[in-house]
Amino acid sequence: MAKRWIGGLTGFVIVLILVGCGSQGATGQVESLSPEDMKETIQDSEKVYVLLTDASEEEKRDEYIEVVEENIEEINVKEMNAQNPKIVDGDMDLNEIGLEGSELFQSLSYYEDGQLQNRISLRTQKYKTLEDREQAIQNFINDTSA
């Protein structure tokens, strides 16, 4: 009787572990970084995805983070808000961090060895529908992660 109980409990624990790994292991995430951490990440990473927001309203910033999280699977994205006081006050310049190019704000960029390789705008005005934007994000991820 005790062996059955222990065996059942062990099986239950294994199922919980597998479910936990499956739900967390297969999804990407967006991690917000300070300007200093973003500079270090871009310089030190072989490959990195960067989401740059420029929203003084937290709700708008969260919207961009959410749309990226919903459309990435196993990719980890680093996010920085250009409204960070160090940027706004002029203590750091976006070029100094390694962020460059046109249509920088509200964009998802892909860097290899510190160099911009590709970028996609996340602004809704760029797309006919929200589904078009989601498809564009999927295509961007597929093209850059291959």
Number of C-alpha atoms within 10 A of each C-alpha: 6 7 8 9 10 11 12 12 12 12 12 12 12 12 12 12 11 13 12 11 11 11 9 12 12 11 15 17 18 19 13 17 14 15 22 12 14 19 18 14 20 24 18 13 13 12 19 22 25 25 27 25 23 17 17 12 9 10 10 13 18 13 12 20 22 13 15 22 18 13 18 20 15 13 17 16 21 23 22 20 21 21 15 15 12 14 14 11 10 9 8 15 15 14 10 11 18 18 20 13 12 9 12 19 17 21 20 24 25 23 21 17 13 20 16 19 12 15 20 19 21 24 14 12 10 12 14 9 11 15 10 13 21 18 13 17 21 15 12 17 20 11 10 16 11 5
